[in-house]
Amino acid sequence: MPDSEGPRSGSIAEHSIKRRNFLRSAGAATLTAVSASRVAGANSRLRVALVGCGGRGRSVATKIAAVDGVEYTYFCDVYDPQAESAREALAGGKGKTGRDYRQVIDDPDIDAVHIATPDHWHALPAVDAIRAGKHVYVEKPLGHNVLEGKAMVKAATESKAVFLTGTQHRSAPHFAEAAKLVQGGALSDVHFVRVWNYANLMPVGPGRIPDSDPPEGLDWDSYLGPAPWVPFNKMRFLRTYRFFYDYAGGWITDFGTHRFDTVHQIMGKEAPTSVVATGGRFAVGGMGDQPDLLQVTFEYPGFILSYETCNTNSFGSIGRLTPGMPLHGARGPENRPNGMAFYGSNGTLIADRLGYEIIPESGAYGGSLAGGAPFSPSKLERARKSGPEPSALHAEHFVRCVRDGEAPRCDAATGHRSSLVAHLGNIAYQAGRRLAWDADREDFVNDAEASRMLGRKARKPWDAISL
């Protein structure tokens, strides 16, 4: 059994620790030139490696692979059955499999790396891949913590390779339209925004089972990676890992990151100035250390953003308004389990992944309280706009960025800023007090305890990005 500081004999870490500085050598520049030359031109083959072969990785990879001339040729996962399943689904059983992402980085035949691991394994492969000149598509959030996100931004800035964050909302045309409505003033005086993610996990949540031996084909030590070592438990693996801060940040990082990115896009702002949070684990049972209720208030220049996670109810902050309009994740006839609402003085814009609605201000209340001119009815017209689920559009965008030089809609810096908001919400919840944020320094103001929560001391030898 390994201790908390070192790798198990025979693990990925033991076989690869001597290679840590390889990608900073002159060889990285050679790989950069090779990768860039191979994918130049719209007719070139783009060979992609999937690192993290779970359900989300396979789903997005299917969309990237559907673009003409793209093929997945390497499937990397610390759990062999997942790598084999992805190879069969995406390449008809062809291609390479392996557990060590560094072998992907070393492979000169790989042009791009698609990272779809659990959150705590996003940063190391992304940084190594971009330094090696591989193009990178990494799922959100950009890192397990703020310092990991900053490391990815630095590495991407120093590379000529493409770095795209998997915040697919950026490729949805209806969100671009919504941004024009708000920033152009059609929806006026927007100073309050709400974001919500609801899901009913009652009564037991993720469940509770005893520790056990890892399943055959899993390198558990390497799965834990930079996280603290603990015995294998099924609840810490695959779909339920997000209930543990060791590997992820819960609903706010998983789902909230998408919506924070859209708030930034629509409002034209990039960072809050303060954050305060409250919540708790009130009702949802089972294992994990995430709150089942979380409310976070962010102050931005010119507006307030209120975020809600609720795991005891699936209705949402606002129900359905337009009969028959498709809503993302809605499973009942009236619920709207996730979304964003932008409150203006002349109307309200309500949006989700599949469209938006505009509800004009009715004028039933208001007008001058000083006896002046009566309330002027809104000139906005009720409207709705539906759009396709944007994952395929984002996948196609990634390929165009690589082949045609199209500017990434959500580069490392943009992805970091939206991920950072989610991390700040978790830090404020854990700190239990209002925190002032300095966006230029990316640090809290006069709060050393909170500043220490921006990263963590990673477990060796996976501590290249660590406090």
C-alpha positions in Angstrom: 0.0 0.0 0.0 1.6 3.3 -1.0 1.9 6.2 1.5 0.7 9.7 0.7 4.0 10.9 -0.7 5.2 8.2 -3.1 4.0 6.1 -6.0 3.3 2.4 -5.9 6.0 0.2 -7.5 5.1 -0.3 -11.1 2.8 2.6 -11.4 2.8 5.2 -14.1 4.6 7.7 -11.8 7.5 5.3 -11.1 8.1 4.6 -14.8 7.8 8.3 -15.9 9.2 10.5 -13.1 12.6 10.6 -14.8 11.0 12.2 -17.8 9.5 15.3 -16.1 11.9 17.8 -17.6 11.9 16.3 -21.1 9.2 18.6 -22.5 11.1 21.7 -21.5 14.1 20.6 -23.6 14.8 21.3 -27.2 12.9 18.3 -28.2 9.6 20.1 -27.5 10.4 22.7 -30.1 10.9 19.9 -32.7 7.6 18.4 -31.8 5.9 21.8 -32.2 7.2 22.1 -35.7 6.3 18.6 -36.6 2.7 18.9 -35.3 2.2 22.3 -37.0 3.4 21.2 -40.4 1.4 17.9 -40.4 -2.0 19.6 -39.9 -1.5 22.6 -42.1 -4.2 22.7 -44.7 -7.9 21.7 -44.7 -7.2 18.3 -46.4 -4.6 17.1 -43.9 -5.3 14.2 -41.5 -5.7 15.3 -37.9 -4.7 12.5 -35.5 -6.1 12.9 -32.1 -5.4 11.1 -28.8 -8.2 10.8 -26.2 -6.9 11.1 -22.6 -9.7 10.1 -20.3 -12.0 7.7 -22.1 -15.2 7.9 -20.0 -18.7 8.8 -21.2 -18.1 12.6 -21.7 -14.8 12.0 -23.5 -16.4 9.5 -25.9 -19.3 11.8 -26.5 -17.3 14.8 -27.5 -14.7 12.6 -29.3 -17.5 11.2 -31.5 -18.3 14.8 -32.6 -14.7 15.7 -33.3 -14.1 12.5 -35.1 -17.2 13.2 -37.3 -15.3 16.1 -39.0 -13.8 15.0 -42.3 -10.2 14.0 -42.0 -10.1 13.6 -38.3 -9.3 10.3 -36.6 -8.7 9.2 -33.0 -5.6 6.9 -33.0 -4.6 6.7 -29.3 -6.8 6.0 -26.3 -5.3 6.6 -22.9 -6.9 5.8 -19.6 -5.8 4.5 -16.2 -8.7 2.0 -16.4 -8.1 -0.4 -19.3 -11.8 -1.3 -20.0 -12.6 2.4 -20.7 -9.7 2.7 -23.1 -10.7 -0.4 -24.9 -14.4 0.7 -25.0 -13.4 4.0 -26.5 -11.1 2.4 -29.1 -13.9 0.1 -30.2 -16.5 2.9 -30.4 -14.3 5.5 -32.1 -11.8 3.5 -34.1 -13.4 0.1 -34.7 -10.8 -1.6 -32.4 -7.8 0.0 -34.2 -5.3 2.4 -32.6 -3.1 2.4 -29.5 -4.2 2.1 -25.9 -2.2 2.9 -22.8 -2.4 4.2 -19.2 0.4 6.8 -19.3 -0.5 10.1 -20.9 3.2 10.9 -21.3 3.5 8.2 -23.9 0.8 10.2 -25.9 2.9 13.3 -25.5 6.0 11.4 -26.8 4.2 10.0 -29.8 5.2 12.0 -32.9 2.2 10.7 -34.8 -0.3 12.5 -32.5 -1.2 16.1 -33.6 -3.8 16.9 -30.9 -4.7 15.8 -27.4 -8.3 15.7 -26.2 -8.4 15.7 -22.4 -11.5 14.4 -20.7 -10.2 13.1 -17.4 -11.7 13.9 -14.0 -10.9 17.5 -13.1 -7.9 16.8 -10.9 -6.1 15.3 -14.0 -6.8 18.2 -16.4 -3.8 20.4 -15.8 -0.8 18.1 -16.0 -1.6 16.5 -19.4 -2.7 19.9 -20.8 0.4 21.7 -19.8 2.7 18.9 -21.1 0.8 18.5 -24.3 0.8 22.2 -25.2 4.5 22.5 -24.4 5.1 19.7 -26.7 3.4 21.5 -29.5 0.3 19.3 -29.5 -3.0 21.1 -30.0 -5.2 20.7 -26.9 -9.0 20.4 -26.3 -9.6 20.2 -22.6 -12.9 19.8 -20.8 -14.0 22.3 -18.2 -13.3 23.3 -15.6 -9.8 24.3 -16.7 -8.2 22.9 -13.6 -8.9 21.4 -10.2 -8.0 24.8 -8.6 -7.0 28.3 -9.6 -3.3 27.7 -9.7 -3.7 24.9 -12.1 -5.7 27.2 -14.4 -3.0 29.8 -14.2 -0.4 27.2 -15.2 -2.4 26.2 -18.3 -2.8 29.8 -19.3 1.0 30.4 -19.0 1.8 27.3 -21.0 -0.7 28.1 -23.7 0.5 31.7 -24.0 4.1 30.4 -24.6 3.0 28.0 -27.4 1.8 28.4 -31.0 -0.4 25.4 -30.7 -4.2 25.7 -30.4 -5.7 25.5 -26.9 -9.5 25.3 -26.7 -11.6 24.9 -23.5 -14.6 22.7 -23.8 -17.1 25.4 -22.8 -19.4 24.7 -25.7 -21.8 27.6 -25.0 -19.3 29.8 -26.9 -20.2 28.1 -30.1 -23.9 28.5 -29.7 -25.2 31.3 -32.0 -28.1 32.2 -29.7 -25.7 33.2 -26.9 -23.9 35.5 -29.4 -27.3 37.1 -30.2 -28.1 37.4 -26.5 -24.8 39.2 -25.9 -25.7 41.8 -28.6 -29.1 42.3 -27.1 -27.6 43.1 -23.7 -24.5 45.0 -24.7 -26.3 46.9 -27.4 -28.9 48.1 -24.9 -32.0 46.4 -26.3 -32.3 44.9 -22.9 -31.5 47.8 -20.7 -30.2 48.4 -17.2 -29.2 44.8 -16.5 -27.7 44.9 -13.0 -28.9 41.5 -11.7 -28.2 38.0 -13.1 -29.2 34.6 -11.8 -27.6 31.3 -12.6 -28.9 28.0 -11.3 -28.3 24.2 -11.4 -30.9 22.0 -9.8 -31.1 18.2 -9.6 -33.0 16.0 -7.2 -30.6 13.5 -5.7 -32.9 12.5 -2.8 -33.0 10.4 -0.8 -29.5 8.9 -0.8 -27.4 10.9 -3.2 -24.3 9.0 -4.3 -24.8 6.1 -1.9 -22.4 4.6 0.7 -20.3 1.5 0.2 -17.2 0.2 2.0 -13.7 0.5 0.6 -12.5 -2.5 -1.5 -9.8 -3.7 -3.8 -9.6 -1.8 -7.2 -11.2 -3.6 -10.1 -9.0 -5.5 -12.5 -7.4 -3.2 -15.1 -7.3 0.0 -12.9 -4.1 1.7 -11.7 -5.7 3.3 -8.6 -2.5 5.1 -7.5 -2.3 6.8 -10.9 -6.0 7.6 -10.9 -5.5 9.5 -7.6 -2.5 11.3 -9.1 -2.0 14.7 -7.4 -4.9 14.0 -5.0 -4.3 12.5 -1.5 -3.9 8.8 -1.4 -7.0 6.9 -0.1 -8.1 3.2 -0.4 -10.1 2.4 -3.5 -13.8 3.1 -3.1 -16.2 2.9 -6.0 -17.9 6.2 -5.0 -14.6 8.0 -5.7 -14.4 6.6 -9.2 -16.2 7.2 -12.5 -19.5 9.2 -12.4 -19.6 9.9 -8.6 -16.1 11.3 -8.2 -17.5 14.8 -8.4 -19.0 14.5 -4.9 -15.4 14.8 -3.5 -13.3 18.0 -3.3 -10.2 15.8 -3.8 -11.1 15.4 -7.5 -13.6 18.1 -8.4 -15.7 21.0 -7.2 -19.2 19.7 -7.5 -22.1 21.2 -9.4 -20.7 24.7 -9.4 -17.5 23.6 -11.3 -19.2 21.0 -13.4 -22.2 22.9 -14.7 -21.8 26.4 -13.3 -18.6 26.9 -15.3 -20.5 26.8 -18.6 -23.0 29.4 -17.3 -20.4 31.7 -15.8 -18.6 31.7 -19.2 -21.9 32.7 -20.8 -22.5 35.4 -18.2 -19.1 36.8 -19.1 -19.9 36.6 -22.8 -23.3 38.3 -22.5 -22.4 40.9 -19.9 -19.0 41.8 -21.4 -17.3 41.4 -18.0 -14.6 38.9 -17.0 -14.1 38.9 -13.3 -15.9 39.6 -10.0 -14.7 41.9 -7.3 -16.1 40.0 -4.3 -17.7 36.7 -3.4 -19.7 35.4 -0.5 -21.4 32.0 -0.1 -23.6 30.0 2.1 -24.9 26.4 2.0 -24.6 23.0 3.6 -25.1 19.3 3.4 -28.7 19.3 4.7 -30.5 16.4 3.3 -28.7 14.4 0.6 -27.2 11.3 2.1 -24.3 9.1 1.0 -20.6 9.7 0.6 -19.0 12.9 -0.4 -18.1 16.3 1.0 -20.0 18.6 -1.3 -22.9 20.7 -0.1 -26.4 19.8 -1.4 -27.4 23.4 -1.3 -25.1 26.3 -2.3 -25.8 29.9 -2.8 -23.1 32.3 -4.0 -23.3 36.0 -4.6 -20.6 37.5 -6.8 -20.2 41.3 -7.2 -19.1 42.4 -10.6 -18.5 46.0 -11.9 -22.1 47.1 -12.6 -24.0 44.0 -11.7 -24.6 41.3 -9.1 -24.6 37.6 -10.0 -26.5 35.1 -7.8 -25.7 31.4 -8.3 -27.6 28.4 -6.9 -26.9 24.7 -6.6 -29.9 22.7 -5.3 -29.7 18.9 -5.1 -33.0 18.4 -3.3 -35.3 19.6 -6.0 -35.4 19.7 -9.8 -37.8 22.5 -10.6 -35.3 25.3 -10.9 -35.4 29.0 -10.1 -37.8 29.6 -13.0 -40.3 27.2 -14.5 -41.2 26.8 -18.2 -42.6 29.9 -19.8 -43.2 28.9 -23.5 -45.0 25.6 -24.1 -43.2 23.3 -26.4 -39.8 25.1 -26.3 -37.0 22.7 -25.8 -35.0 23.2 -22.6 -31.7 21.7 -21.7 -32.0 18.9 -19.1 -35.7 19.4 -18.4 -37.5 16.1 -17.7 -40.8 17.2 -16.4 -43.6 19.2 -18.0 -42.9 22.4 -16.0 -39.3 22.3 -14.7 -36.3 24.3 -15.8 -33.5 22.7 -13.8 -30.7 24.9 -15.1 -30.4 28.3 -16.8 -29.6 32.0 -16.6 -31.8 35.0 -16.2 -30.8 38.6 -17.0 -33.1 41.2 -15.4 -33.4 44.5 -17.3 -35.6 47.5 -16.6 -37.6 46.8 -19.8 -37.7 43.0 -19.7 -36.0 39.7 -18.8 -33.8 37.5 -20.9 -33.9 33.8 -19.8 -31.4 31.5 -21.5 -30.1 28.0 -21.5 -28.0 25.7 -23.7 -30.7 25.3 -26.3 -32.1 28.8 -26.6 -33.4 32.0 -25.0 -36.7 33.8 -24.3 -37.4 37.5 -23.9 -40.2 38.5 -21.5 -41.0 42.2 -21.7 -41.7 44.2 -18.5 -45.5 44.3 -18.1 -45.8 47.7 -16.6 -48.3 46.5 -14.1 -46.2 48.1 -11.4 -43.9 51.1 -11.5 -44.0 54.6 -12.8 -42.9 57.7 -11.0 -43.3 57.6 -7.2 -42.9 61.4 -7.2 -46.1 62.1 -9.2 -44.3 62.6 -12.5 -44.8 60.8 -15.8 -46.6 57.4 -15.6 -44.7 54.2 -16.3 -43.9 53.8 -19.9 -44.7 50.2 -21.2 -41.7 48.3 -22.5 -41.1 48.4 -26.3 -39.5 45.0 -26.2 -41.5 42.3 -27.9 -41.8 38.8 -26.5 -39.5 36.6 -28.4 -37.8 33.2 -28.4 -34.9 31.6 -30.1 -33.9 28.0 -30.2 -30.7 26.5 -31.3 -28.9 23.2 -31.6 -27.0 21.6 -28.7 -23.6 23.2 -29.4 -21.2 20.4 -28.7 -20.9 19.4 -32.3 -20.4 23.1 -33.3 -17.6 23.4 -30.8 -16.0 20.3 -32.0 -16.0 21.6 -35.6 -14.6 24.9 -34.4 -11.7 23.1 -32.7 -10.8 21.5 -36.0 -11.0 24.8 -37.9 -8.7 26.4 -35.3 -6.1 23.7 -35.9 -6.4 23.6 -39.7 -7.4 27.1 -40.7 -6.1 29.2 -38.0 -9.5 30.3 -36.7 -9.2 32.1 -33.4 -10.3 30.0 -30.5 -13.6 31.2 -29.1 -12.7 30.0 -25.6 -8.9 29.9 -25.3 -7.0 29.1 -22.1 -7.4 32.6 -20.6 -11.2 32.7 -21.3 -11.7 29.2 -19.9 -9.6 30.0 -16.9 -11.7 33.1 -16.1 -15.0 31.2 -16.1 -13.5 28.2 -14.2 -12.0 30.6 -11.7 -15.5 32.0 -10.8 -16.6 28.5 -9.8 -13.5 28.0 -7.7 -14.0 31.3 -5.9 -17.5 30.2 -5.0 -16.2 27.0 -3.4 -13.5 28.9 -1.6 -16.0 31.4 -0.2 -18.2 28.6 1.0 -15.3 26.9 2.8 -14.0 30.1 4.2 -17.4 31.1 5.5 -17.0 34.9 4.9 -17.1 37.6 2.2 -13.9 37.7 0.2 -12.6 40.6 -1.9 -11.0 39.6 -5.2 -8.2 41.4 -7.1 -8.6 40.3 -10.7 -5.3 41.8 -11.8 -3.3 39.9 -9.3 -5.7 36.9 -9.3 -5.6 36.8 -5.5 -7.7 37.7 -2.6 -7.3 41.0 -0.9 -5.6 40.8 2.5 -6.7 37.3 3.3 -3.8 34.9 3.5 -6.0 31.9 4.5 -8.2 32.3 1.5 -5.2 32.7 -0.7 -3.8 29.4 0.4 -7.0 27.8 -1.0 -6.2 28.9 -4.5 -4.1 25.7 -4.9 -3.1 22.7 -3.0 0.0 20.7 -2.1 -0.2 18.0 -4.6 1.0 14.4 -3.9 4.5 13.6 -5.3 5.5 13.0 -8.0 2.5 14.7 -9.5 3.4 18.0 -7.9 4.7 20.0 -10.9 1.7 22.4 -10.4 1.4 22.8 -6.7 1.7 25.2 -3.8 
